Amino acid sequence: MSLTDELKAYVANTHNNAWTTRDGTTVPDADDLKLSNDAVELEGTVLYADLAHSTDMVNSYQNWFAAAVYKNYLYCAARIIRLHDGVITAYDGDRVMGVFIGDSKNSNAAKCALRINAAVVNILRPEIKTRYPSISFELEQRVGIDTSDLFVARTGIRGSNDLVWVGKAANNAAKMAALRTYYPTYISEAVYTQLDAHTKYRDSTNHRDDMWTNLGTSDLGYVIYGSRYNWPF
């Protein structure tokens, strides 16, 4: 069979064959799904942590310096995602994706984002300034979070495949992580309304001093909230 015929057959089969779906209670790995039309459906909160201005960094600084910034940022973000019961589902260049499930998924994801910001402010930036006093680089980053139903399928070819996360949470979180750096953390209204008091207010007892600012719909067409707060270690 020629490559053209193989591709046509694959595309036709994907459209023609029925999907086998099941409800998920854990975040799946690629090995949990078949390469055929097999999917897991679950309610999940998606977090994207994205290093800002990485193209400018690569173009303006030594390759070893850029690589060190990548490594340190992604390591800190990944460790904090796991600390808050998130599952790392993908690395994509200068960003990492995590998925949170369960009753506390939104509060866990929000705390995670605020703690990633704390790592940037209190660990990553000071270390860069100490190690490289002559370099004016200022590390900036954004985290975007949304929650929705997710349809998870395995894509690719044998020996080289991964999971695709279909649902508005994945798309919206990625878009928020690409916004301007006025706020290091962005969440959707759907996430905000499900935060526990400790994750929403500085004074959680009296429900005062909100850590989140309502930014309206002008950026993405739906209500988002931003925060500059650092969740302490």
Backbone bond lengths (Angstrom), bond angles and torsions (degrees), N, CA, C in turn:
res aa  C-N    CA-C-N  psi(-1)  N-CA   C-N-CA  omega(-1)  CA-C   N-CA-C  phi
1 M - - - 1.466 - - 1.528 109.49 -
2 S 1.323 116.87 132.14 1.458 120.86 178.19 1.526 109.84 -71.15
3 L 1.328 115.65 162.96 1.458 119.59 178.61 1.524 110.86 -61.44
4 T 1.332 116.49 -39.65 1.468 119.51 178.71 1.521 111.28 -59.50
5 D 1.320 116.26 -46.04 1.466 119.80 179.52 1.530 111.25 -64.65
6 E 1.338 116.00 -39.11 1.465 119.37 179.04 1.524 111.14 -62.18
7 L 1.340 116.57 -44.88 1.455 120.35 -179.22 1.524 111.38 -65.04
8 K 1.324 116.74 -42.37 1.464 120.21 178.47 1.528 110.97 -61.63
9 A 1.328 116.42 -41.53 1.467 120.38 -179.31 1.526 110.76 -65.90
10 Y 1.328 116.34 -41.70 1.467 119.73 179.87 1.521 110.83 -62.73
11 V 1.329 116.52 -47.34 1.465 120.80 -178.55 1.524 110.73 -61.70
12 A 1.329 116.30 -43.31 1.467 120.03 179.47 1.526 111.37 -63.57
13 N 1.326 116.87 -42.22 1.465 120.16 -179.55 1.529 111.80 -64.93
14 T 1.329 116.16 -39.22 1.459 119.46 179.74 1.525 111.04 -61.86
15 H 1.329 116.14 -40.91 1.464 119.69 179.77 1.524 112.21 -75.26
16 N 1.321 117.02 -32.83 1.469 120.43 -173.37 1.527 113.46 -84.18
17 N 1.329 117.07 -34.99 1.464 120.26 -173.02 1.528 111.71 -78.94
18 A 1.316 116.19 141.91 1.464 121.15 178.18 1.526 110.23 -70.95
19 W 1.330 115.43 151.47 1.455 120.87 177.34 1.525 110.67 -86.68
20 T 1.315 115.20 138.81 1.459 121.90 170.66 1.523 107.44 -99.76
21 T 1.322 117.26 117.73 1.463 120.72 -177.21 1.521 110.55 -124.12
22 R 1.318 115.25 154.75 1.461 121.15 176.25 1.523 108.59 -148.56
23 D 1.309 116.56 152.54 1.458 121.22 178.02 1.522 109.65 -75.03
24 G 1.325 115.98 136.60 1.454 120.64 -179.61 1.513 112.20 -103.14
25 T 1.306 115.94 141.70 1.465 122.06 175.43 1.522 111.59 -113.18
26 T 1.331 116.80 -8.19 1.458 123.08 174.45 1.523 107.95 -135.22
27 V 1.327 116.07 161.07 1.459 120.44 176.51 1.525 108.29 -72.92
28 P 1.339 118.66 122.16 1.462 119.93 -174.49 1.521 113.36 -76.30
29 D 1.330 115.93 154.19 1.452 123.74 166.58 1.523 108.60 -95.67
30 A 1.329 116.29 165.69 1.462 119.73 179.07 1.522 111.19 -59.01
31 D 1.326 117.35 -36.64 1.466 120.52 -178.35 1.527 112.85 -68.25
32 D 1.333 117.27 -14.08 1.462 120.32 179.66 1.523 112.53 -78.89
33 L 1.330 116.80 -10.83 1.457 121.37 -176.19 1.517 110.74 -124.68
34 K 1.315 115.67 150.83 1.458 121.27 176.57 1.527 109.47 -85.06
35 L 1.338 115.78 162.74 1.456 119.91 176.54 1.528 111.99 -78.86
36 S 1.316 117.08 -10.13 1.462 120.90 174.90 1.530 109.06 -77.58
37 N 1.319 118.15 -169.06 1.465 121.65 -179.16 1.529 110.38 -74.98
38 D 1.308 114.94 77.17 1.458 123.48 -175.89 1.521 107.42 -127.28
39 A 1.334 118.19 130.67 1.463 120.17 -174.73 1.519 111.40 -146.11
40 V 1.332 114.12 155.07 1.462 122.54 172.66 1.524 107.56 -113.77
41 E 1.327 116.48 135.49 1.457 121.97 176.39 1.526 109.04 -110.38
42 L 1.320 116.04 133.47 1.466 120.06 179.74 1.516 110.30 -154.77
43 E 1.325 115.71 162.15 1.457 122.33 171.72 1.524 107.43 -92.12
44 G 1.323 116.37 122.69 1.453 118.64 -175.70 1.515 112.85 -144.11
45 T 1.309 115.23 156.72 1.459 122.90 174.16 1.519 107.75 -112.04
46 V 1.321 115.43 125.53 1.461 121.81 -174.05 1.523 109.84 -105.67
47 L 1.317 115.55 133.56 1.466 123.06 177.31 1.519 109.29 -120.01
48 Y 1.319 116.48 129.32 1.466 122.29 170.11 1.521 108.40 -114.45
49 A 1.313 117.54 126.08 1.459 123.13 173.35 1.519 107.63 -111.13
50 D 1.338 116.18 123.13 1.462 121.45 -168.49 1.527 109.80 -130.67
51 L 1.312 116.17 126.49 1.462 122.05 175.18 1.528 108.62 -74.36
52 A 1.324 117.45 123.02 1.463 121.53 -176.04 1.526 111.31 -81.89
53 H 1.330 115.30 152.08 1.469 123.30 173.43 1.528 112.90 57.64
54 S 1.320 116.61 32.80 1.464 118.82 -176.33 1.526 112.06 -68.25
55 T 1.337 117.45 -32.21 1.470 119.57 178.18 1.520 110.64 -63.36
56 D 1.333 116.64 -44.63 1.465 120.27 177.36 1.523 110.94 -62.15
57 M 1.315 116.91 -38.95 1.458 120.33 179.38 1.526 110.81 -62.54
58 V 1.330 116.24 -46.58 1.463 120.28 -179.04 1.528 110.92 -63.80
59 N 1.334 116.70 -37.28 1.464 120.59 -177.98 1.526 113.05 -77.04
60 S 1.324 117.22 -22.56 1.465 120.47 -171.09 1.522 114.79 -107.46
61 Y 1.332 117.39 -15.06 1.460 120.10 -174.50 1.521 110.88 -128.91
62 Q 1.325 116.09 167.23 1.457 121.71 179.92 1.528 110.82 -61.45
63 N 1.341 115.32 147.97 1.469 119.33 -177.48 1.529 112.20 -61.35
64 W 1.321 117.08 -37.31 1.462 119.64 -179.74 1.526 111.44 -66.51
65 F 1.338 116.49 -33.76 1.463 119.58 177.93 1.529 110.44 -68.43
66 A 1.327 116.87 -45.83 1.465 120.70 178.74 1.523 110.86 -60.96
67 A 1.335 116.41 -41.50 1.465 119.84 179.68 1.525 111.10 -63.29
68 A 1.324 117.05 -39.91 1.467 120.33 178.86 1.527 111.19 -64.69
69 V 1.332 116.91 -39.92 1.468 120.56 178.14 1.521 110.36 -64.18
70 Y 1.342 116.29 -45.69 1.474 120.37 176.14 1.529 110.73 -54.84
71 K 1.331 115.14 -53.79 1.463 120.41 -174.94 1.529 111.31 -58.35
72 N 1.309 116.32 -47.67 1.462 119.43 -175.85 1.526 112.18 -67.89
73 Y 1.331 116.76 -42.36 1.466 119.08 -179.94 1.524 111.20 -64.70
74 L 1.318 117.17 -48.44 1.460 120.24 -177.70 1.527 111.59 -67.46
75 Y 1.323 117.33 -34.83 1.469 119.46 177.01 1.528 110.33 -63.76
76 C 1.328 116.41 -49.21 1.468 119.55 -179.40 1.524 110.87 -61.31
77 A 1.330 117.12 -45.20 1.464 120.22 -179.38 1.523 110.98 -61.60
78 A 1.324 116.72 -44.02 1.466 120.38 -178.22 1.525 111.79 -65.25
79 R 1.320 117.42 -42.69 1.467 120.23 179.49 1.527 111.01 -63.56
80 I 1.325 116.30 -37.90 1.463 119.63 -179.05 1.526 110.70 -72.98
81 I 1.323 117.95 -36.20 1.469 120.69 174.68 1.523 109.83 -57.19
82 R 1.307 117.02 -48.08 1.470 120.16 179.78 1.525 111.94 -65.80
83 L 1.320 116.80 -36.26 1.465 120.46 179.07 1.525 111.48 -57.75
84 H 1.326 115.69 -34.14 1.466 120.69 -177.06 1.531 112.07 -100.87
85 D 1.320 115.80 28.38 1.468 122.72 173.57 1.518 113.83 66.59
86 G 1.315 117.09 23.66 1.456 120.67 172.84 1.518 110.71 -89.54
87 V 1.323 115.69 159.22 1.461 122.27 177.96 1.524 108.20 -113.85
88 I 1.324 116.71 125.15 1.464 121.12 178.18 1.521 108.37 -74.29
89 T 1.324 116.49 121.45 1.461 120.67 -175.25 1.516 113.65 -110.36
90 A 1.335 118.72 -17.48 1.464 119.15 -179.53 1.521 110.47 -167.96
91 Y 1.322 115.28 145.96 1.455 123.23 164.78 1.525 107.01 -112.90
92 D 1.322 116.28 136.05 1.463 120.36 -179.07 1.517 107.97 -138.15
93 G 1.330 116.13 88.48 1.454 120.16 179.96 1.512 111.59 65.63
94 D 1.338 115.43 -106.55 1.464 120.40 -175.83 1.521 112.64 -101.70
95 R 1.322 117.86 18.99 1.462 119.41 -179.97 1.519 111.32 -139.33
96 V 1.327 114.07 160.44 1.456 121.17 179.91 1.526 107.97 -131.68
97 M 1.329 115.74 144.46 1.463 122.18 179.56 1.514 109.22 -113.55
98 G 1.328 115.72 134.96 1.453 121.40 175.37 1.513 110.43 -128.45
99 V 1.324 116.53 149.12 1.463 122.08 178.51 1.525 108.77 -122.36
100 F 1.323 115.11 135.92 1.460 122.73 179.82 1.525 108.58 -120.65
101 I 1.324 116.82 136.52 1.456 120.96 177.01 1.526 109.00 -130.42
102 G 1.327 116.06 172.02 1.459 120.44 179.70 1.517 112.52 98.34
103 D 1.305 116.20 176.08 1.460 121.99 -174.70 1.524 113.17 -63.99
104 S 1.322 117.94 -29.10 1.473 121.64 -176.72 1.521 112.48 -103.44
105 K 1.320 116.95 19.53 1.462 120.24 -171.86 1.530 113.44 -60.17
106 N 1.331 117.77 -38.13 1.462 119.60 -177.42 1.524 111.83 -74.00
107 S 1.315 117.11 -44.17 1.465 119.99 177.25 1.524 111.11 -65.14
108 N 1.322 117.14 -39.80 1.465 119.92 178.41 1.520 111.19 -62.58
109 A 1.331 116.54 -43.45 1.464 120.14 -179.44 1.523 110.91 -66.13
110 A 1.340 117.18 -40.60 1.460 120.30 -179.83 1.528 111.40 -66.72
111 K 1.325 117.69 -44.21 1.466 120.55 176.15 1.524 110.44 -59.71
112 C 1.318 115.63 -40.53 1.460 120.82 178.31 1.522 110.61 -58.46
113 A 1.331 116.62 -46.91 1.461 120.41 -179.21 1.521 111.58 -62.63
114 L 1.325 116.95 -43.70 1.459 120.31 -179.80 1.525 111.31 -66.83
115 R 1.312 116.78 -30.83 1.467 120.22 178.11 1.530 110.96 -77.09
116 I 1.328 117.76 -32.69 1.465 119.68 172.47 1.524 109.25 -60.94
117 N 1.324 116.94 -41.72 1.458 120.12 177.07 1.522 111.07 -62.36
118 A 1.326 117.22 -38.72 1.464 120.27 176.89 1.520 111.07 -62.60
119 A 1.323 116.94 -38.62 1.465 120.19 178.14 1.521 111.08 -64.38
120 V 1.332 116.44 -38.96 1.464 120.34 178.15 1.525 110.35 -64.30
121 V 1.328 116.18 -48.68 1.466 121.06 -174.64 1.527 112.03 -70.85
122 N 1.313 117.38 -40.55 1.467 120.99 -170.05 1.526 114.92 -101.00
123 I 1.335 117.28 -15.76 1.466 120.02 -177.12 1.525 111.60 -121.83
124 L 1.329 116.93 -57.90 1.463 120.35 -171.11 1.525 112.56 -69.82
125 R 1.322 117.56 -50.41 1.469 119.24 -179.61 1.526 112.55 -62.97
126 P 1.343 119.58 -47.74 1.469 118.40 178.90 1.525 113.43 -59.97
127 E 1.331 116.83 -36.92 1.464 119.19 -179.78 1.521 111.11 -66.39
128 I 1.336 117.38 -39.69 1.466 120.14 177.83 1.524 110.19 -62.83
129 K 1.331 116.95 -44.18 1.463 120.14 -178.61 1.525 111.70 -66.41
130 T 1.327 116.56 -35.68 1.460 120.21 179.40 1.520 111.37 -71.63
131 R 1.313 116.73 -44.07 1.464 121.44 -176.59 1.520 112.54 -73.70
132 Y 1.339 116.10 -36.97 1.469 120.48 -173.17 1.527 109.39 -129.23
133 P 1.332 118.77 71.01 1.468 121.18 -175.50 1.523 113.88 -63.25
134 S 1.320 117.76 -21.28 1.465 120.20 -179.18 1.525 112.84 -88.06
135 I 1.334 117.38 -6.58 1.464 121.47 -179.04 1.525 109.22 -95.98
136 S 1.330 116.06 130.53 1.467 120.81 -175.68 1.525 112.99 -91.86
137 F 1.319 117.51 6.83 1.463 121.46 -176.33 1.528 111.80 -61.00
138 E 1.338 116.55 132.98 1.465 122.88 176.59 1.523 108.57 -117.76
139 L 1.317 116.72 112.07 1.459 121.08 -178.83 1.525 109.97 -68.07
140 E 1.332 115.85 126.12 1.457 121.93 174.99 1.520 109.00 -128.30
141 Q 1.309 116.32 151.22 1.464 120.22 -177.94 1.519 109.86 -153.88
142 R 1.323 115.07 163.55 1.457 120.72 177.00 1.513 108.56 -138.11
143 V 1.313 114.68 144.04 1.457 121.80 173.50 1.521 108.01 -121.09
144 G 1.334 116.47 132.11 1.453 122.13 175.85 1.519 110.37 -118.01
145 I 1.340 116.56 140.83 1.469 121.26 -176.78 1.523 109.97 -138.08
146 D 1.322 116.48 133.04 1.460 121.94 171.32 1.525 108.82 -144.87
147 T 1.315 116.29 164.25 1.461 121.78 -178.01 1.519 110.00 -132.01
148 S 1.333 117.05 143.10 1.465 121.58 179.97 1.519 109.14 -172.14
149 D 1.325 115.68 177.02 1.459 120.54 166.66 1.522 108.43 -69.97
150 L 1.331 116.60 142.16 1.460 121.88 -178.95 1.521 109.91 -125.12
151 F 1.312 114.95 141.42 1.462 123.73 177.58 1.524 105.69 -116.58
152 V 1.316 116.79 109.94 1.464 121.80 -169.95 1.523 109.71 -108.39
153 A 1.331 116.43 122.96 1.461 121.88 -178.97 1.524 109.80 -131.18
154 R 1.312 115.34 160.47 1.460 122.03 179.53 1.526 109.00 -98.33
155 T 1.305 117.01 129.01 1.460 121.67 -177.03 1.522 110.29 -126.61
156 G 1.327 115.44 160.03 1.453 121.28 178.33 1.513 111.45 113.71
157 I 1.325 115.77 -157.35 1.459 122.16 -179.47 1.520 108.71 -124.00
158 R 1.307 116.02 166.84 1.466 119.53 179.78 1.528 109.77 -60.24
159 G 1.316 115.17 130.07 1.453 120.51 -178.99 1.511 113.98 90.37
160 S 1.339 117.34 -11.38 1.459 120.94 179.03 1.525 108.76 -154.34
161 N 1.326 115.95 87.84 1.460 119.56 -176.37 1.521 110.35 -150.77
162 D 1.315 114.37 165.86 1.461 120.54 -178.21 1.523 108.16 -156.38
163 L 1.319 116.18 -179.37 1.453 121.23 179.72 1.525 110.66 -95.77
164 V 1.325 115.85 144.27 1.455 121.88 171.61 1.526 107.58 -111.16
165 W 1.326 115.60 134.62 1.464 122.20 -175.58 1.521 107.87 -108.00
166 V 1.324 116.18 102.90 1.456 121.69 -175.52 1.527 108.96 -97.02
167 G 1.312 116.09 122.21 1.459 121.44 -178.91 1.511 109.05 158.61
168 K 1.316 116.49 154.89 1.461 118.95 -174.86 1.522 112.71 -64.89
169 A 1.332 117.94 -25.62 1.462 119.39 -178.73 1.523 111.63 -61.28
170 A 1.329 116.74 -43.53 1.462 119.84 -179.31 1.525 111.00 -64.98
171 N 1.334 116.88 -44.78 1.461 120.21 -179.72 1.523 111.55 -66.34
172 N 1.330 116.33 -45.53 1.459 119.57 -177.21 1.521 112.35 -67.42
173 A 1.327 117.25 -39.67 1.464 119.92 178.70 1.525 110.75 -62.03
174 A 1.332 116.54 -41.29 1.464 120.24 178.59 1.526 111.11 -64.37
175 K 1.340 117.27 -39.51 1.468 120.45 179.05 1.522 111.28 -66.61
176 M 1.323 117.06 -41.08 1.463 119.62 178.46 1.524 111.38 -64.57
177 A 1.329 116.52 -36.48 1.466 120.31 179.48 1.522 112.22 -69.82
178 A 1.339 116.99 -11.19 1.464 121.28 178.61 1.525 112.34 -103.11
179 L 1.327 117.94 5.80 1.461 121.19 179.18 1.528 111.05 -73.50
180 R 1.327 115.29 173.22 1.461 120.36 176.64 1.527 110.07 -59.90
181 T 1.304 115.67 159.70 1.466 120.01 -174.20 1.525 112.67 -91.63
182 Y 1.340 117.97 26.58 1.463 119.40 174.43 1.525 110.14 -59.58
183 Y 1.315 115.17 -36.41 1.459 121.29 175.90 1.525 108.30 -124.28
184 P 1.317 118.44 135.33 1.465 119.49 176.83 1.520 113.18 -76.83
185 T 1.341 117.45 -18.02 1.463 120.85 -177.25 1.519 110.19 -130.41
186 Y 1.336 115.59 129.59 1.465 122.04 176.51 1.524 109.28 -126.76
187 I 1.341 116.39 139.05 1.458 121.31 175.00 1.523 108.93 -134.20
188 S 1.313 116.34 156.34 1.459 120.83 176.34 1.525 110.19 -80.19
189 E 1.322 115.57 165.15 1.466 119.82 176.26 1.523 111.01 -62.46
190 A 1.343 116.21 -34.84 1.469 119.87 179.18 1.520 111.32 -61.34
191 V 1.331 117.20 -36.59 1.464 120.95 176.31 1.527 110.14 -72.38
192 Y 1.339 116.04 -46.34 1.470 120.39 -176.57 1.521 112.15 -56.31
193 T 1.325 117.04 -44.16 1.469 120.01 -175.85 1.521 112.51 -68.41
194 Q 1.335 117.80 -13.88 1.464 120.80 -179.29 1.525 113.32 -107.95
195 L 1.332 117.37 8.40 1.462 120.30 177.71 1.520 110.61 -72.89
196 D 1.328 116.27 143.78 1.458 118.80 172.14 1.529 109.28 -76.24
197 A 1.322 116.16 166.76 1.466 120.73 -173.87 1.523 112.26 -61.00
198 H 1.320 117.81 -35.66 1.467 120.90 -178.58 1.521 111.74 -67.13
199 T 1.311 117.18 -27.23 1.459 121.26 -178.51 1.518 112.13 -93.86
200 K 1.326 116.69 -11.19 1.465 121.03 -177.63 1.527 112.48 -101.96
201 Y 1.333 117.31 -38.11 1.464 121.18 -172.94 1.522 111.45 -121.50
202 R 1.327 115.40 144.17 1.461 118.90 171.11 1.529 110.32 -68.02
203 D 1.318 115.93 -38.57 1.468 121.30 174.31 1.525 106.75 -102.05
204 S 1.325 115.72 85.89 1.465 119.83 -173.68 1.522 112.33 -72.61
205 T 1.333 117.28 -24.28 1.465 120.19 -179.23 1.525 111.23 -67.19
206 N 1.331 115.80 -44.08 1.463 120.81 -177.13 1.528 112.91 -102.72
207 H 1.330 116.37 4.86 1.467 122.02 179.15 1.535 110.88 55.09
208 R 1.336 115.03 51.57 1.458 120.77 179.66 1.525 109.95 -127.29
209 D 1.334 114.34 160.36 1.462 122.36 176.98 1.528 110.50 64.25
210 D 1.314 115.09 70.00 1.461 122.50 -178.74 1.531 110.15 -62.06
211 M 1.311 116.60 133.22 1.467 121.54 177.55 1.521 112.51 -79.64
212 W 1.333 117.37 -8.40 1.460 122.28 -172.67 1.521 110.86 -118.63
213 T 1.341 116.08 139.37 1.458 122.69 178.97 1.518 109.82 -106.90
214 N 1.333 116.45 127.62 1.462 120.90 176.81 1.521 108.40 -72.03
215 L 1.333 117.31 117.03 1.459 122.68 -176.84 1.518 112.66 -101.11
216 G 1.333 116.99 4.39 1.452 120.12 176.97 1.517 113.23 71.27
217 T 1.327 114.63 -154.93 1.468 120.98 -172.88 1.523 113.50 -112.85
218 S 1.330 118.44 2.37 1.467 120.20 -170.15 1.520 113.56 -67.67
219 D 1.320 118.32 -29.38 1.467 120.47 -176.25 1.520 112.64 -76.49
220 L 1.318 117.76 -46.25 1.463 120.62 -171.22 1.524 113.80 -128.45
221 G 1.334 117.63 -1.62 1.454 119.59 179.88 1.511 113.96 91.52
222 Y 1.314 117.78 -2.20 1.460 122.54 174.76 1.529 107.64 -140.98
223 V 1.315 116.26 159.69 1.467 120.95 -173.58 1.524 110.70 -68.58
224 I 1.325 115.37 129.45 1.460 120.96 173.96 1.527 108.94 -129.09
225 Y 1.312 115.15 161.14 1.463 122.73 177.57 1.525 108.36 -123.90
226 G 1.334 115.49 145.12 1.452 120.56 177.15 1.517 111.49 -121.37
227 S 1.330 116.44 153.99 1.463 121.05 178.12 1.519 110.21 -144.49
228 R 1.333 115.29 141.87 1.467 121.93 172.65 1.531 110.79 -107.59
229 Y 1.306 116.26 8.80 1.458 120.67 -174.73 1.529 110.93 -72.50
230 N 1.326 115.73 147.18 1.465 122.15 174.19 1.524 108.83 -109.02
231 W 1.326 116.65 125.40 1.466 119.62 175.97 1.524 107.86 -84.82
232 P 1.332 118.80 116.82 1.472 120.24 -172.81 1.521 112.81 -66.67
233 F 1.323 114.93 153.05 1.462 120.91 176.27 1.530 109.56 -80.69
